[in-house]
């Protein structure tokens, strides 16, 4: 399985979107500061993920979630969490 995922920074409240084939390991790497793009934005919280059957689907979903329409999808999907 491959995963498209969203992290939320506890520092700046911004979202980070990525994909991986090992969600648990990748989140630990983010959490420990081993990922350059998120190391200065810790603490991070995994707030959303989607499972995909192959890498191509996961990368396609990651790219979509980074677009304006993808961000609107997330805003509606996580409405209670993001406004609460």
N, C-alpha and C positions, 0 to 999 in steps of 0.2 A: 504494500500500500504506500501511497504518497499523500502528503498532506499540504494543503494551503492553510496558512495560519496567520492570526493577527495577535500582536502583542500591544499592550498599552503601557506607556512609560509612567511610572509613579512620579517622575521628576518634572516632566513637561506636559504630561497628559496626552501626548501625541501617539498616533498608531504606527506600528511597523508591520509590514506585510512580507511574508516569505513563504518558501516551500521546502519540504524535506521528505526523506523516506524514513526518518526516525525522529518522530516528534518529541519523544521524551529526552533523547540525547541532545537534540538541537535546542530545546528550551533550557536545558542545563547549561549548555555552552553560552547562551544569551545571559542567563542568570548569573553566571560566574564571570562575565565580562570578557569572554574569549572571542566575541564577535565584534569586529571593528565598528560596524555601523550602529551598534546599540550599547557599547560598553560605557559610554558617558551618559546614558539615559536610564540607568538602573535606579531603583528596582523596576522590574518588568513583570507584567501579569499576562498570562495567556488568557485571552478573552473570547477567542473564537477559532475554530478549525473545521475544515472539511476534508473528508477522506476521498481519495481518487484511486482508481485502479491502475493508472500508469502515470509516468512522469510527465508526459506531454499534456495530459488533462490537468495535472496539478499546476504546471507552469502557466498554462492558459488561464486557469482560474486565478492564480496569483496576479497575473497581468490585469485581468478584469477587475479584481478587487482594488487595484491601484488607480483605476480610472474614476472619473466623476460619477458615472452610473454605479460603479462598484461601491464607491463610498456612500452613495445614497442607499444602496441595498443594505450595507452594514448599519447605517444610521437607523433604518427602519427595522432591521432584524434585531438590533441590540438597543432598541429605543429605551426600554426601562433601565438597562444598565448604564448607558451613556448619559442619560439625563438625571439619574438618581444619585 
